[in-house]
Amino acid sequence: MKTIAVIGASGSTGRLACEHANAAGADVIAIDRDEPDPADRLEDVRYRRADVLKGDLTSALEGCDAVISTLGLPFTAKNALDPPPLYTRGTERIIQTMNELNIRRLAVISAAFVTEQPALPTWFSMTVVPALSRILDQMREMERTIETNPALDWTIVRPGWLL
């Protein structure tokens, strides 16, 4: 049985990743800045607190065979204008800790819009994509960091939109 860490586990996508990994028979460790209330916890999932932007991630990732990062930002004006460096610095810190612990498997969620999408409706490419530009820039940088790390066995998922 593999032990999988799900970072960003308190979000909707993270919770689904925990549920699916658990259903597939993995030992799941849900990692987030804050642990959920006992009523919101999933059965057979272990919870650990960690902030990818500060503090030590070693104790959160210790004993894991793989990491799934479901880090994400809610779309707000503040995040659009000045997004916290979750995708850049957060992912760098995750990879650094994975390297220290000899964890090689990483899956992350990015976005379809990090590359040009010629089939997008004009209204979408003229409004939403520019509004997300700073977040998408971070996702591009995250992807470059992952793709150029020879120690990783990685998967980057690029959904169109997660709501």
Secondary structure, 3 states (H helix, E strand, C coil): CCEEEEECCCCHHHHHHHHHHHHCCCEEEEEECCCCCHHHCCCCEEEEECECCECCCHHHHCCCCEEEECCCCCCCHHHHHCCCCHHHHHHHHHHHHHHHCCCCEEEEECCHHHCCCCCCCHHHHHHHHHHCHHHHHHHHHHHHHHHCCCCCEEEEECCCCCC
